[in-house]
Amino acid sequence: MSVVAKMQCHEAPELGSYGEDNEAVKKVRLGAVYEGSAEKQAASENAIFGKYTPWGECVMGITNPAALKFFQAGKKYYVTFTEAPE
C-alpha cells in the first residue's frame, strides 16, 4: 500500500547550515496543493488531492546537487509514501 500526495514547492533551495562534511545544506519546503472552490472540485486534480490531503508540509535539508536542481519554487510534485523496512 502507498499514499500519494500532490505538493507544491513553496521554498526553493536556499543556503542553510553546514553538515558534518562541510557540505552546504539547502532547504526545500513543499506544501499540499489545495483548491477551495466547490465548482472546481469535481474536475480539478488539485481539488481532488486537496480534498483528501487538505494540508501537509514536507521540509528537507539537502546536500545532493542533482536533488537541489530538481526542486523549483512554484512547481508541483507527486510525493509517494511507502512503508520502509526496518
C-alpha positions as MATLAB code, in Angstrom:
seq = 'MSVVAKMQCHEAPELGSYGEDNEAVKKVRLGAVYEGSAEKQAASENAIFGKYTPWGECVMGITNPAALKFFQAGKKYYVTFTEAPE';
ca = [
       0.000    0.000    0.000;
       1.076    3.579   -0.577;
      -0.273    7.096   -0.083;
       0.258    9.743   -2.758;
       0.115   13.484   -2.103;
       0.421   16.311   -4.604;
       2.616   19.079   -3.257;
       3.900   22.421   -4.467;
       7.395   23.738   -3.812;
       6.938   26.896   -1.739;
      10.579   27.437   -0.930;
      13.318   26.681   -3.436;
      16.708   25.549   -2.205;
      18.466   28.219   -0.251;
      21.657   28.213    1.747;
      21.235   26.820    5.230;
      23.670   25.459    7.758;
      26.614   23.166    7.148;
      26.593   19.408    7.506;
      29.189   17.187    9.156;
      31.240   17.001    5.940;
      31.183   20.805    5.460;
      28.700   20.419    2.602;
      26.209   23.227    2.292;
      22.756   22.088    3.436;
      19.952   23.749    1.495;
      16.312   23.796    2.491;
      13.354   22.737    0.337;
       9.773   23.236    1.588;
       6.745   21.598   -0.031;
       3.088   22.116    0.879;
      -0.028   20.169   -0.080;
      -1.985   21.563   -3.039;
      -5.462   22.865   -2.301;
      -8.361   24.371   -4.251;
     -11.198   25.658   -2.146;
     -13.714   26.382   -4.890;
     -16.601   23.876   -4.781;
     -17.281   24.416   -8.507;
     -13.786   23.274   -9.447;
     -13.654   20.312   -7.090;
     -15.435   17.918   -9.456;
     -12.990   18.454  -12.337;
      -9.671   19.612  -10.902;
      -6.942   17.164   -9.921;
      -5.645   19.716   -7.391;
      -9.099   19.905   -5.790;
      -9.302   16.124   -5.531;
      -5.882   15.901   -3.872;
      -6.818   18.860   -1.665;
      -9.987   17.115   -0.519;
      -8.126   14.052    0.752;
      -4.917   15.757    1.889;
      -6.125   19.297    2.659;
      -2.906   20.290    4.353;
       0.586   18.991    4.811;
       4.167   20.106    4.695;
       7.479   18.476    3.924;
      10.720   20.262    4.772;
      14.026   18.727    3.771;
      17.667   19.660    4.141;
      19.509   18.525    1.007;
      23.199   18.406    0.064;
      22.944   16.440   -3.218;
      23.400   18.954   -6.096;
      21.237   16.904   -8.502;
      18.379   16.810   -5.992;
      18.705   20.560   -5.393;
      18.337   21.269   -9.124;
      15.209   19.091   -9.256;
      13.130   21.316   -6.935;
      11.893   24.665   -8.245;
       9.616   27.149   -6.467;
       6.055   27.065   -7.799;
       6.317   23.624   -9.418;
       4.123   20.749   -8.253;
       5.323   17.248   -7.376;
       3.740   13.918   -6.514;
       5.047   12.509   -3.246;
       4.556    8.787   -2.660;
       4.798    7.374    0.833;
       5.508    3.652    1.151;
       6.428    1.732    4.258;
      10.179    1.165    4.591;
      11.687   -1.997    6.054;
      13.419   -1.670    9.429;
];
